[in-house]
Amino acid sequence: MVKHVLKMHWKCQGCAQLNIKYASPCKQCKADKTAFQAQRVKNQSDKDNAFKRVLKPRTGNLDGEVQLRQLVSSTSRSYKDRNMAALRIAADPNLAAAAEKELKKDFFADKTVEAYSAEVKFYEEKMKAGGLSPWPLNDKKVTKLVSILKVLSYRGAKGYLGAVSTTNQLLGYELDDVGKFAMRMARASVGRNLGPDFTVDPITLNLLNKVVTQSPLSAYRVLVLRLCVVGMFFCLRPGRLVVIKGWRTHY
């Protein structure tokens, strides 16, 4: 059961009480694992949105990509060789498509791709929930999206509008005059009357002392808590925090 618990990360109440090394998972564990795998497949499909499909299509002309890499690697830096290679790419549809794919990969920075993908996914989900096809974008869809963002006080609403508008253009669509007017009015509205910024209660030394003294924490958990305080104070990412030199010598 240890192997099952550690490797599969699934256990039910009955399995948790067993400690047999190679015990097979119970029916509940198998059902949980199946449900987890189905959800993972669904989550993977949910991540696919119009923005990513345009920039990073899952399928493509693999032969053209291989040929393009071979052509580029065998081309010297001389003007004559690069000119001949450019003519070959322009004349060969497969090479031209592969070159276009390479161009699209760097349209946006990686962080921008992540942000736009999440925002476009949000938009597509809300349009489908309302019985609308997300694309092409029009004035009604702009108004529907922005009204949701407005009433829920999304401070990054303009970012959502930018992501959706950019994706609409990448897909080859263009807003008409009515849609452009709706977009302009929406941008003006989402920036007004948002109220004060959302704040949370600060984590004080007194609060941390209560956590350490009143909770039955082991020495290692206290160390982890202290690392979290250091990370929050210096705004360190978790990956940077765990490689700080010297902290392991205190455990």
Secondary structure, DSSP 8 states (H G I E B T S, - for coil): -HHHHHHH----HHHHT---TT----HHHHHHHHHHHHHHHHHHHHH--HHHHHHS-S---HHHHHHHHHHHHT--SSHHHHHHHHHHHHH-HHHHHHHHHHHHHTSS-HHHHHHHHHHHHHHHHHHHHTT----S--HHHHHHHHHHHHHTT-TTHHHHHHHHHHHHHHTT----HHHHHHHHHHHHHHTSS--S--------HHHHHHHHHHS---HHHHHHHHHHHHHHHHT--HHHHTT-TTGGGG-
